[in-house]
Amino acid sequence: MCAYNAVRSPMAEAMAKHFFGKSVYVQSAGARKGDIDPFALEVLDEIGIDARKHRPKTVEELEEWEGLNFDLIVSLSPEAHHKALDLTRTVAADVEYWPTPDPTIVQGSREQVLDAYRSVRDGLMQRIKTRLRS
């Protein structure tokens, strides 16, 4: 879960599905809904993951669609973390906060911006592989 389900959480969802397939059930959502970020798609493409079918959704939309039957909620932004903690008042799930920088705030050349997205991607990939292996 992140702020808009447009950068960090869709990247995490796509990588978790890519690396763990159907052995782990994963969905992402945002505290609010944004538009999928083209830079996020580009840095996933670089590692052979296509996330173009992702459609951003809010936590409320996810709940309406399939319920919130998750064992673990990973929040990637402060706003999402507060939302996740509120949810666990009525949902029996563990919450982990993985503070993840927002690459959309980086300014500079196209390559500098892409490097910020790559850094987020690589950090999330490492945490996902470590956490979901256990």
DSSP file with accessible surface (Angstrom, degrees, kcal/mol):
  #  RESIDUE AA STRUCTURE BP1 BP2  ACC     N-H-->O    O-->H-N    N-H-->O    O-->H-N    TCO  KAPPA ALPHA  PHI   PSI    X-CA   Y-CA   Z-CA
    1    1 A M              0   0   26      0, 0.0    75,-2.6     0, 0.0    76,-0.4   0.000 360.0 360.0 360.0 135.7    0.0    0.0    0.0
    2    2 A C  B     -a   30   0A   2     27,-1.5    29,-2.1    73,-0.2    30,-0.3  -0.705 360.0 -78.9-137.9-165.1    1.3    3.5   -0.9
    3    3 A A  S    S+     0   0    8     27,-0.3    29,-2.8    -2,-0.2    27,-0.1   0.946 117.9   2.8 -68.8 -48.7   -0.2    6.9   -1.3
    4    4 A Y  S    S-     0   0   99     26,-0.2    30,-2.1    27,-0.2    26,-0.3   0.405  85.2-122.2-122.0  -1.8   -1.7    6.7   -4.8
    5    5 A N  S    S+     0   0    0     24,-0.3    25,-0.1    28,-0.2    52,-0.1   0.914  87.0 105.7  56.1  42.0   -1.1    3.1   -6.0
    6    6 A A  S    S+     0   0   10     30,-0.1    31,-2.3    50,-0.1    34,-0.2   0.596  86.6   0.7-124.5 -22.0    0.7    4.6   -8.9
    7    7 A V  S  > S+     0   0   11     29,-0.2     4,-1.8    33,-0.1     5,-0.2   0.513 125.8  31.0-132.1 -74.8    4.4    4.1   -8.3
    8    8 A R  H  > S+     0   0   21      1,-0.2     4,-2.5     2,-0.2     5,-0.2   0.946 120.4  42.1 -67.4 -53.5    5.7    2.2   -5.3
    9    9 A S  H  > S+     0   0    2      1,-0.2     4,-3.0     2,-0.2     5,-0.2   0.904 114.5  50.4 -68.7 -37.1    2.9   -0.3   -4.5
   10   10 A P  H  > S+     0   0    4      0, 0.0     4,-2.6     0, 0.0    -1,-0.2   0.903 111.4  50.4 -64.9 -34.6    2.3   -1.3   -8.2
   11   11 A M  H  X S+     0   0    0     -4,-1.8     4,-2.4     2,-0.2    -2,-0.2   0.944 112.6  46.4 -63.7 -45.2    6.0   -1.9   -8.5
   12   12 A A  H  X S+     0   0   17     -4,-2.5     4,-2.7     1,-0.2     5,-0.2   0.917 113.0  49.5 -63.3 -44.2    6.0   -4.0   -5.4
   13   13 A E  H  X S+     0   0   16     -4,-3.0     4,-2.6     1,-0.2     5,-0.2   0.943 111.7  48.2 -59.9 -48.4    2.9   -6.0   -6.6
   14   14 A A  H  X S+     0   0   16     -4,-2.6     4,-2.2    -5,-0.2    -2,-0.2   0.912 114.2  45.9 -61.3 -42.3    4.4   -6.6  -10.0
   15   15 A M  H  X S+     0   0    0     -4,-2.4     4,-2.9     2,-0.2     5,-0.3   0.923 111.9  50.5 -69.5 -41.3    7.7   -7.8   -8.6
   16   16 A A  H  X S+     0   0    4     -4,-2.7     4,-2.4     1,-0.2     5,-0.3   0.930 113.4  45.9 -62.1 -43.3    6.1  -10.0   -5.9
   17   17 A K  H  X S+     0   0   84     -4,-2.6     4,-1.8    -5,-0.2    -1,-0.2   0.902 114.0  49.8 -65.0 -39.4    3.9  -11.7   -8.6
   18   18 A H  H  < S+     0   0  101     -4,-2.2    -2,-0.2    -5,-0.2    -1,-0.2   0.935 119.2  35.2 -64.4 -46.9    6.8  -12.1  -10.9
   19   19 A F  H  < S+     0   0   70     -4,-2.9    -2,-0.2     1,-0.2    -1,-0.2   0.783 132.1  26.8 -82.3 -27.2    9.1  -13.7   -8.4
   20   20 A F  H >< S-     0   0   36     -4,-2.4     3,-2.0    -5,-0.3     4,-0.4   0.473  81.8-171.6-119.1  -3.0    6.6  -15.7   -6.4
   21   21 A G  G ><  -     0   0   39     -4,-1.8     3,-0.8    -5,-0.3    -1,-0.2  -0.117  69.2 -18.2  51.8-134.1    3.8  -16.4   -8.8
   22   22 A K  G 3  S+     0   0  212      1,-0.2    -1,-0.3     3,-0.1     3,-0.1   0.432 117.8  87.5 -87.8   1.6    0.7  -18.0   -7.3
   23   23 A S  G <  S+     0   0   97     -3,-2.0     2,-0.4     1,-0.2    -1,-0.2   0.722  96.9  37.2 -73.6 -17.3    2.6  -19.1   -4.2
   24   24 A V  S <  S-     0   0   39     -3,-0.8     2,-0.6    -4,-0.4    -1,-0.2  -0.998  81.2-136.7-134.3 129.1    1.8  -15.7   -2.6
   25   25 A Y        +     0   0  125     -2,-0.4     2,-0.4    -3,-0.1    -3,-0.1  -0.769  32.8 176.5 -87.5 123.5   -1.4  -13.8   -3.1
   26   26 A V        +     0   0   27     -2,-0.6     2,-0.3   -13,-0.1    -2,-0.0  -0.991  14.3 163.7-133.6 135.1   -0.6  -10.1   -3.6
   27   27 A Q        -     0   0   38     -2,-0.4     2,-0.3     2,-0.0    -2,-0.0  -0.980  20.7-147.5-140.7 150.0   -2.7   -7.0   -4.4
   28   28 A S        +     0   0    6     -2,-0.3     2,-0.3   -23,-0.1    29,-0.1  -0.839  18.9 168.0-117.9 157.0   -1.8   -3.4   -4.1
   29   29 A A        -     0   0    4     -2,-0.3   -27,-1.5    27,-0.1   -24,-0.3  -0.963  21.9-129.6-155.5 167.2   -3.8   -0.3   -3.3
   30   30 A G  B     -ab   2  58A   0     27,-2.1    29,-1.8    -2,-0.3   -27,-0.3  -0.845  24.7-122.6-121.7 159.0   -3.4    3.3   -2.4
   31   31 A A  S    S+     0   0   10    -29,-2.1     2,-0.3    -2,-0.3   -27,-0.2   0.870 109.4   8.8 -62.5 -33.8   -4.7    5.5    0.3
   32   32 A R  S    S-     0   0  105    -29,-2.8     2,-0.5   -30,-0.3    25,-0.1  -0.848  92.4-103.0-134.1 172.0   -6.0    7.5   -2.6
   33   33 A K        +     0   0  111     -2,-0.3   -28,-0.2    23,-0.1     2,-0.2  -0.862  41.7 162.0-107.0 133.5   -6.1    6.7   -6.4
   34   34 A G        -     0   0   17    -30,-2.1     2,-0.4    -2,-0.5    -4,-0.0  -0.399  42.5 -82.0-121.3-157.7   -3.7    8.2   -8.9
   35   35 A D        -     0   0  146     -2,-0.2    20,-0.1    20,-0.1   -31,-0.0  -0.926  51.1 -96.1-113.5 140.2   -2.6    7.3  -12.4
   36   36 A I        -     0   0   39     -2,-0.4   -29,-0.2    18,-0.2   -30,-0.1  -0.264  43.5-121.9 -56.9 135.5    0.0    4.7  -13.1
   37   37 A D     >  -     0   0   26    -31,-2.3     4,-1.8     1,-0.1     3,-0.4  -0.706   8.3-146.3 -87.1 125.9    3.4    6.4  -13.5
   38   38 A P  H  > S+     0   0   93      0, 0.0     4,-2.3     0, 0.0    -1,-0.1   0.827  99.5  56.4 -63.0 -30.4    5.2    5.8  -16.8
   39   39 A F  H  > S+     0   0   56      2,-0.2     4,-2.4     1,-0.2     5,-0.2   0.885 104.5  53.0 -67.8 -36.5    8.6    5.9  -15.2
   40   40 A A  H  > S+     0   0    1     -3,-0.4     4,-1.6     1,-0.2    -1,-0.2   0.932 110.5  47.5 -62.0 -43.7    7.6    3.0  -12.9
   41   41 A L  H  X S+     0   0   21     -4,-1.8     4,-2.5     1,-0.2    -2,-0.2   0.910 110.7  53.0 -62.6 -40.5    6.5    1.0  -15.9
   42   42 A E  H  X S+     0   0   57     -4,-2.3     4,-1.7     1,-0.2    -2,-0.2   0.917 108.7  46.8 -64.4 -44.4    9.8    1.8  -17.6
   43   43 A V  H  < S+     0   0    0     -4,-2.4     4,-0.5     1,-0.2    -1,-0.2   0.810 112.4  51.2 -73.1 -25.1   12.1    0.6  -14.8
   44   44 A L  H ><>S+     0   0    2     -4,-1.6     5,-2.3    -5,-0.2     3,-1.4   0.901 106.1  55.2 -71.6 -40.5   10.0   -2.5  -14.4
   45   45 A D  H ><5S+     0   0   65     -4,-2.5     3,-2.1     1,-0.3    -2,-0.2   0.877  97.8  64.9 -55.5 -38.0   10.4   -3.2  -18.2
   46   46 A E  T 3<5S+     0   0   85     -4,-1.7    -1,-0.3     1,-0.3    -2,-0.2   0.771 107.1  41.1 -58.4 -27.5   14.2   -2.9  -17.7
   47   47 A I  T < 5S-     0   0   56     -3,-1.4    -1,-0.3    -4,-0.5    -2,-0.2   0.162 125.8 -98.3-108.1  16.8   14.1   -6.1  -15.5
   48   48 A G  T < 5S+     0   0   59     -3,-2.1     2,-0.5     1,-0.2    -3,-0.2   0.732  81.2 129.0  81.2  23.4   11.6   -7.9  -17.7
   49   49 A I      < -     0   0    7     -5,-2.3     2,-0.7    -8,-0.1    -1,-0.2  -0.957  42.6-156.9-116.1 123.4    8.4   -7.2  -15.8
   50   50 A D        +     0   0  109     -2,-0.5     3,-0.2     1,-0.1    -8,-0.1  -0.875  21.6 164.6-100.8 115.6    5.4   -5.8  -17.6
   51   51 A A    >   +     0   0   11     -2,-0.7     3,-1.9   -10,-0.2    -1,-0.1   0.098  37.6 117.7-114.1  21.2    3.0   -4.0  -15.3
   52   52 A R  T 3   +     0   0  117      1,-0.3    -1,-0.1   -11,-0.1   -16,-0.1   0.715  69.7  60.6 -65.7 -19.9    1.0   -2.2  -18.0
   53   53 A K  T 3  S+     0   0  186     -3,-0.2    -1,-0.3     2,-0.1     2,-0.1   0.563  77.9 117.8 -82.6  -7.5   -2.3   -4.0  -17.1
   54   54 A H    <   -     0   0   20     -3,-1.9   -18,-0.2     1,-0.0    -3,-0.0  -0.376  46.5-165.9 -63.3 133.3   -2.2   -2.5  -13.6
   55   55 A R        -     0   0  165     -2,-0.1   -20,-0.1   -20,-0.1   -49,-0.1  -0.980  25.0-119.7-120.4 115.1   -5.1   -0.2  -12.8
   56   56 A P        +     0   0   20      0, 0.0     2,-0.3     0, 0.0   -51,-0.1  -0.215  38.4 177.8 -55.3 142.1   -4.6    1.9   -9.6
   57   57 A K        -     0   0   29    -25,-0.1   -27,-2.1   -52,-0.1     2,-0.2  -0.979  25.1-120.8-144.3 155.8   -7.2    1.3   -6.9
   58   58 A T  B  >  -b   30   0A  22     -2,-0.3     4,-2.4   -29,-0.2   -27,-0.2  -0.481  33.5-107.9 -88.4 167.0   -7.9    2.6   -3.4
   59   59 A V  H  > S+     0   0    2    -29,-1.8     4,-2.6     1,-0.2     5,-0.2   0.911 122.3  54.2 -59.8 -39.7   -8.0    0.4   -0.3
   60   60 A E  H  > S+     0   0   73    -30,-0.2     4,-2.4     1,-0.2    -1,-0.2   0.905 107.8  48.8 -64.1 -40.2  -11.8    0.9   -0.3
   61   61 A E  H  > S+     0   0   67      2,-0.2     4,-2.4     1,-0.2    -1,-0.2   0.908 110.8  50.6 -65.5 -40.1  -12.1   -0.3   -3.9
   62   62 A L  H  X>S+     0   0    8     -4,-2.4     4,-2.6     2,-0.2     5,-0.7   0.925 110.4  50.1 -62.5 -42.3  -10.0   -3.4   -3.1
   63   63 A E  H  X5S+     0   0   92     -4,-2.6     4,-1.7     1,-0.2    -2,-0.2   0.921 113.0  45.5 -63.0 -43.9  -12.2   -4.1   -0.1
   64   64 A E  H  <5S+     0   0  163     -4,-2.4    -1,-0.2     1,-0.2    -2,-0.2   0.881 114.3  50.4 -65.1 -37.7  -15.4   -3.8   -2.3
   65   65 A W  H  <5S-     0   0  161     -4,-2.4    -2,-0.2    -5,-0.2    -1,-0.2   0.917 140.7 -16.8 -69.9 -45.9  -13.8   -5.9   -5.0
   66   66 A E  H  <5S-     0   0   59     -4,-2.6     3,-0.3     1,-0.2    -3,-0.2   0.373  93.2-107.6-146.3   6.3  -12.6   -8.9   -2.9
   67   67 A G     << -     0   0   20     -4,-1.7     2,-0.4    -5,-0.7    -1,-0.2  -0.144  40.0 -81.7  81.9 172.6  -12.5   -8.0    0.7
   68   68 A L        +     0   0   19     -5,-0.1     2,-1.4     1,-0.1    -1,-0.1  -0.520  63.4 152.2-114.1  63.0   -9.4   -7.4    2.8
   69   69 A N        +     0   0  143     -2,-0.4     2,-0.4    -3,-0.3    -1,-0.1  -0.515  26.4 136.3 -93.7  66.9   -8.5  -11.0    3.5
   70   70 A F        -     0   0   32     -2,-1.4     3,-0.1     1,-0.1    -2,-0.0  -0.882  49.6-155.1-116.8 147.2   -4.7  -10.5    3.9
   71   71 A D  S    S+     0   0  142     -2,-0.4    23,-2.7     1,-0.2     2,-0.4   0.736  86.4  28.9 -84.0 -27.4   -2.3  -11.8    6.5
   72   72 A L  E     -c   94   0B  40     21,-0.2     2,-0.5     2,-0.0    -1,-0.2  -0.999  59.0-165.4-140.7 134.3    0.1   -8.9    5.9
   73   73 A I  E     -c   95   0B  20     21,-2.9    23,-2.5    -2,-0.4     2,-0.6  -0.990  11.7-162.4-117.4 122.8   -0.2   -5.3    4.9
   74   74 A V  E     -c   96   0B  32     -2,-0.5     2,-0.4    21,-0.2    23,-0.2  -0.933   6.0-159.9-106.3 121.3    3.0   -3.6    3.8
   75   75 A S  E     -c   97   0B   0     21,-2.8    23,-3.0    -2,-0.6   -73,-0.2  -0.842  12.9-176.2-103.4 141.6    2.9    0.2    3.8
   76   76 A L        +     0   0    4    -75,-2.6    24,-1.6    -2,-0.4   -74,-0.2   0.458  66.5  42.5-115.4  -7.4    5.4    2.1    1.8
   77   77 A S  S  > S-     0   0    3    -76,-0.4     4,-2.5    22,-0.2     5,-0.2  -0.954  83.2-112.9-137.0 157.6    4.5    5.7    2.6
   78   78 A P  H  > S+     0   0   76      0, 0.0     4,-2.3     0, 0.0     5,-0.2   0.919 117.4  50.4 -57.1 -44.3    3.5    7.5    5.9
   79   79 A E  H  > S+     0   0   72      1,-0.2     4,-2.0     2,-0.2     5,-0.1   0.925 112.2  47.0 -60.5 -44.1   -0.1    8.1    4.6
   80   80 A A  H  > S+     0   0    0      1,-0.2     4,-2.8     2,-0.2    -1,-0.2   0.874 108.9  55.6 -66.1 -35.7   -0.5    4.5    3.7
   81   81 A H  H  X S+     0   0   40     -4,-2.5     4,-2.5     2,-0.2    -2,-0.2   0.932 107.5  47.9 -64.6 -43.4    0.9    3.4    7.0
   82   82 A H  H  X S+     0   0  121     -4,-2.3     4,-2.1     1,-0.2    -1,-0.2   0.917 112.9  49.6 -61.9 -40.7   -1.7    5.4    8.9
   83   83 A K  H  X S+     0   0   54     -4,-2.0     4,-2.2    -5,-0.2    -2,-0.2   0.913 110.2  50.6 -63.8 -42.6   -4.4    3.9    6.7
   84   84 A A  H  X S+     0   0    0     -4,-2.8     4,-1.7     1,-0.2    -2,-0.2   0.910 109.2  50.5 -63.4 -41.8   -3.1    0.4    7.3
   85   85 A L  H  < S+     0   0   73     -4,-2.5     4,-0.3     1,-0.2    -1,-0.2   0.896 109.8  51.0 -65.0 -37.8   -3.1    0.9   11.0
   86   86 A D  H >< S+     0   0   83     -4,-2.1     3,-1.3     1,-0.2     4,-0.3   0.903 108.1  53.6 -62.8 -41.1   -6.6    2.2   10.9
   87   87 A L  H >X S+     0   0   23     -4,-2.2     3,-2.0     1,-0.3     4,-1.5   0.853  97.0  64.9 -62.1 -36.0   -7.6   -0.9    8.9
   88   88 A T  T 3< S+     0   0   46     -4,-1.7    -1,-0.3     1,-0.3    -2,-0.2   0.532  83.4  75.9 -74.6   0.5   -6.2   -3.3   11.4
   89   89 A R  T <4 S+     0   0  200     -3,-1.3    -1,-0.3    -4,-0.3    -2,-0.2   0.787 117.6  16.7 -71.1 -28.0   -8.8   -2.2   13.9
   90   90 A T  T <4 S+     0   0  122     -3,-2.0     2,-0.4    -4,-0.3    -2,-0.2   0.446 121.8  66.8-121.6  -6.8  -11.3   -4.3   12.0
   91   91 A V  S  < S-     0   0   21     -4,-1.5     2,-1.6     2,-0.1    -1,-0.1  -0.974  75.2-134.3-121.2 129.5   -9.0   -6.5    9.9
   92   92 A A        +     0   0  102     -2,-0.4     2,-0.3    -3,-0.1    -4,-0.1  -0.645  59.7 123.6 -83.7  86.1   -6.8   -9.2   11.5
   93   93 A A        -     0   0   15     -2,-1.6   -21,-0.2    -5,-0.1     2,-0.2  -0.994  60.9-116.8-143.0 147.3   -3.6   -8.6    9.6
   94   94 A D  E     -c   72   0B 112    -23,-2.7   -21,-2.9    -2,-0.3     2,-0.4  -0.569  29.0-147.1 -77.4 149.7    0.0   -7.8   10.5
   95   95 A V  E     -c   73   0B  36     -2,-0.2     2,-0.4   -23,-0.2   -21,-0.2  -0.982  14.6-175.6-122.5 130.2    1.3   -4.4    9.3
   96   96 A E  E     -c   74   0B  51    -23,-2.5   -21,-2.8    -2,-0.4     2,-0.6  -0.986  15.0-146.7-121.8 137.9    4.9   -3.7    8.3
   97   97 A Y  E     -c   75   0B  84     -2,-0.4   -21,-0.2   -23,-0.2   -23,-0.1  -0.922  14.5-178.9-106.6 118.0    6.1   -0.2    7.4
   98   98 A W        -     0   0   12    -23,-3.0     2,-0.1    -2,-0.6    -2,-0.0  -0.853  25.3-140.9-112.1  88.4    8.9   -0.1    4.8
   99   99 A P        -     0   0   82      0, 0.0   -22,-0.2     0, 0.0   -23,-0.1  -0.335  27.3-177.7 -53.9 120.6    9.7    3.6    4.4
  100  100 A T        -     0   0   18    -24,-1.6   -92,-0.1    -2,-0.1    20,-0.1  -0.990  25.8-117.4-129.2 123.1   10.2    4.0    0.7
  101  101 A P        -     0   0   91      0, 0.0     3,-0.1     0, 0.0   -93,-0.0  -0.193  25.4-118.9 -58.3 150.2   11.2    7.3   -0.9
  102  102 A D    >   -     0   0   49      1,-0.1     3,-1.4   -95,-0.0     4,-0.2  -0.811  22.7-166.1 -90.3 107.0    8.8    8.9   -3.4
  103  103 A P  G >  S+     0   0    3      0, 0.0     3,-1.4     0, 0.0    14,-0.2   0.689  77.4  77.4 -71.3 -13.4   10.8    9.0   -6.7
  104  104 A T  G 3  S+     0   0   66      1,-0.3     9,-0.0    12,-0.1    -2,-0.0   0.687  87.3  59.8 -69.8 -15.2    8.2   11.5   -8.2
  105  105 A I  G <  S+     0   0  124     -3,-1.4    -1,-0.3     2,-0.1     2,-0.2   0.583  80.1 107.1 -88.5  -8.3    9.8   14.3   -6.2
  106  106 A V    <   -     0   0   58     -3,-1.4     2,-0.3    -4,-0.2     7,-0.0  -0.506  52.7-165.0 -72.8 134.0   13.2   13.9   -7.8
  107  107 A Q        +     0   0  176     -2,-0.2     2,-0.3     5,-0.1    -2,-0.1  -0.832  37.8  72.1-116.5 157.5   14.1   16.6  -10.3
  108  108 A G  S    S-     0   0   52     -2,-0.3     5,-0.0     4,-0.0    -2,-0.0  -0.947  82.9 -10.8 140.0-157.8   16.9   16.7  -12.8
  109  109 A S  S  > S-     0   0   60     -2,-0.3     4,-2.4     1,-0.1     5,-0.2  -0.201  70.3-103.2 -70.2 166.0   17.6   15.0  -16.1
  110  110 A R  H  > S+     0   0  137      1,-0.2     4,-2.8     2,-0.2     5,-0.2   0.906 124.6  51.7 -55.3 -42.2   15.6   12.1  -17.4
  111  111 A E  H  > S+     0   0   98      1,-0.2     4,-2.3     2,-0.2    -1,-0.2   0.891 107.7  51.0 -66.7 -37.2   18.4    9.8  -16.3
  112  112 A Q  H  > S+     0   0  107      2,-0.2     4,-1.6     1,-0.2    -1,-0.2   0.908 112.2  47.3 -65.2 -40.9   18.5   11.2  -12.8
  113  113 A V  H  X S+     0   0   20     -4,-2.4     4,-1.9     2,-0.2     3,-0.3   0.944 111.8  49.8 -65.0 -46.8   14.8   10.7  -12.5
  114  114 A L  H  X S+     0   0    2     -4,-2.8     4,-2.8     1,-0.2    -2,-0.2   0.888 106.5  56.6 -60.1 -37.3   15.0    7.2  -13.8
  115  115 A D  H  X S+     0   0   83     -4,-2.3     4,-2.3     1,-0.2    -1,-0.2   0.884 104.7  52.2 -62.2 -36.5   17.9    6.5  -11.3
  116  116 A A  H  X S+     0   0   18     -4,-1.6     4,-1.9    -3,-0.3    -1,-0.2   0.919 111.5  46.1 -64.7 -42.3   15.6    7.5   -8.5
  117  117 A Y  H  X S+     0   0    5     -4,-1.9     4,-2.8     2,-0.2    -2,-0.2   0.893 111.5  52.2 -66.3 -40.0   12.9    5.0   -9.7
  118  118 A R  H  X S+     0   0   42     -4,-2.8     4,-3.1     2,-0.2     5,-0.2   0.894 107.2  53.0 -62.6 -40.2   15.5    2.3  -10.2
  119  119 A S  H  X S+     0   0   79     -4,-2.3     4,-2.4     2,-0.2    -1,-0.2   0.923 111.2  45.6 -61.7 -43.5   16.7    2.9   -6.6
  120  120 A V  H  X S+     0   0    7     -4,-1.9     4,-2.7     2,-0.2     5,-0.3   0.946 114.1  49.7 -63.2 -47.2   13.1    2.4   -5.3
  121  121 A R  H  X S+     0   0   19     -4,-2.8     4,-2.7     1,-0.2    -2,-0.2   0.945 113.0  45.7 -56.2 -49.4   12.6   -0.6   -7.5
  122  122 A D  H  X S+     0   0   73     -4,-3.1     4,-2.2     1,-0.2    -1,-0.2   0.891 112.8  49.7 -67.1 -38.4   15.9   -2.3   -6.4
  123  123 A G  H  X S+     0   0   33     -4,-2.4     4,-2.1    -5,-0.2    -1,-0.2   0.925 113.6  45.8 -65.0 -43.7   15.2   -1.5   -2.7
  124  124 A L  H  X S+     0   0    2     -4,-2.7     4,-3.0    -5,-0.2     5,-0.2   0.914 110.1  54.9 -64.7 -41.4   11.7   -3.0   -2.9
  125  125 A M  H  X S+     0   0   31     -4,-2.7     4,-2.6    -5,-0.3     5,-0.2   0.931 108.7  47.9 -58.8 -45.2   12.9   -6.0   -4.8
  126  126 A Q  H  X S+     0   0  139     -4,-2.2     4,-2.2     1,-0.2    -1,-0.2   0.936 114.7  45.2 -62.5 -46.1   15.5   -6.8   -2.1
  127  127 A R  H  X S+     0   0  110     -4,-2.1     4,-3.0     2,-0.2     5,-0.3   0.904 113.4  50.2 -66.1 -40.8   12.9   -6.5    0.7
  128  128 A I  H  X S+     0   0    6     -4,-3.0     4,-2.7     2,-0.2     5,-0.3   0.943 111.4  47.4 -62.8 -48.1   10.3   -8.5   -1.2
  129  129 A K  H  X S+     0   0   63     -4,-2.6     4,-1.0    -5,-0.2    -1,-0.2   0.909 116.9  43.9 -61.4 -41.7   12.6  -11.3   -1.9
  130  130 A T  H  X S+     0   0   89     -4,-2.2     4,-0.8    -5,-0.2    -2,-0.2   0.947 118.5  42.2 -68.5 -46.7   13.8  -11.4    1.7
  131  131 A R  H  < S+     0   0   75     -4,-3.0     3,-0.5     1,-0.2    -2,-0.2   0.901 116.2  45.1 -71.8 -42.2   10.4  -11.1    3.3
  132  132 A L  H  < S+     0   0   45     -4,-2.7    -1,-0.2    -5,-0.3    -2,-0.2   0.687 102.5  65.6 -82.2 -13.1    8.4  -13.4    1.1
  133  133 A R  H  <        0   0  173     -4,-1.0    -1,-0.2    -5,-0.3    -2,-0.2   0.823 360.0 360.0 -70.3 -30.7   11.0  -16.2    1.1
  134  134 A S     <        0   0  118     -4,-0.8    -3,-0.0    -3,-0.5    -4,-0.0  -0.113 360.0 360.0 -81.1 360.0   10.4  -16.7    4.9
